Each structure stands twice: as structure tokens, then as C-alpha cells.
Amino acid sequence: MEPITILHATITLTAAGLLMGFLLVYAHEKLSVPQDENVKNINEALPQVNCGACGYPGCSSYADA
């Protein structure tokens, strides 16, 4: 292979990777769903042992309910 070909491939893949990274960050910001602070606080207060004794499969499900 010629050095120019390797250089072009490297530049192209780097640019494509950066573009995809920026698109993912933008999509994450644009499509994120805000989480209720009360649910977050309740989830932090629970023991996080996933025992199912409360009837829910985990503490996050219990906090959502």
C-alpha cells in the first residue's frame, strides 16, 4: 500500500468516528427523558438487594411505582 492511501484511510475513519460520536452526543441530549428527582431519592434510600419481597423485581421498579 502507498503511504498516501493509508493516510487517506486514517483521516476518513477518524472523521467518520468523530462525526458519529458527535451525533451520538447530540441524540443523547435531544432524546433524553428527564427523571423524577423523587424516584431517584427513593431509589437511593432503598437497600438495593433485589430480593423481591415487596412484590417488585427490584428497588428501581418499586421506586417507580
BELZIZI-V293702 format. One record per residue. N is the residue number from 1. RES is the residue in three letters. SS is DSSP state (h for helix, s for strand, l for the rest). OMEGA is omega as a letter, one per 20 degrees, with the letter a starting at -180 (999 if undefined). BURIAL is I if it has 16 or more other C-alpha atoms within 10 Angstrom, else O. Layout:
# BELZIZI-V293702
n = <N;N>
res = <RES;RES>
ss = <SS;SS>
omega = <OMEGA;OMEGA>
burial = <BURIAL;BURIAL>
This chain:
# BELZIZI-V293702
n = <1;2;3;4;5;6;7;8;9;10;11;12;13;14;15;16;17;18;19;20;21;22;23;24;25;26;27;28;29;30;31;32;33;34;35;36;37;38;39;40;41;42;43;44;45;46;47;48;49;50;51;52;53;54;55;56;57;58;59;60;61;62;63;64;65>
res = <MET;GLU;PRO;ILE;THR;ILE;LEU;HIS;ALA;THR;ILE;THR;LEU;THR;ALA;ALA;GLY;LEU;LEU;MET;GLY;PHE;LEU;LEU;VAL;TYR;ALA;HIS;GLU;LYS;LEU;SER;VAL;PRO;GLN;ASP;GLU;ASN;VAL;LYS;ASN;ILE;ASN;GLU;ALA;LEU;PRO;GLN;VAL;ASN;CYS;GLY;ALA;CYS;GLY;TYR;PRO;GLY;CYS;SER;SER;TYR;ALA;ASP;ALA>
ss = <l;l;h;h;h;h;h;h;h;h;h;h;h;h;h;h;h;h;h;h;h;h;h;h;h;h;h;h;h;h;h;l;l;l;l;l;h;h;h;h;h;h;h;h;h;l;l;l;l;l;l;l;l;l;l;l;l;l;h;h;h;h;h;h;l>
omega = <r;r;a;r;r;r;r;r;r;r;a;a;r;r;r;r;r;r;r;r;r;r;r;r;r;r;r;r;a;a;a;r;a;a;a;a;r;r;r;a;r;a;r;a;a;a;r;r;r;a;r;a;a;a;r;a;r;a;r;r;r;r;r;a;999>
burial = <O;O;O;O;O;O;O;O;O;O;O;O;O;O;O;O;O;O;O;O;O;O;O;O;O;O;O;O;O;O;O;O;O;O;O;O;O;O;I;O;O;O;I;O;O;O;O;O;O;O;O;O;O;O;O;O;O;I;I;I;O;I;I;O;O>
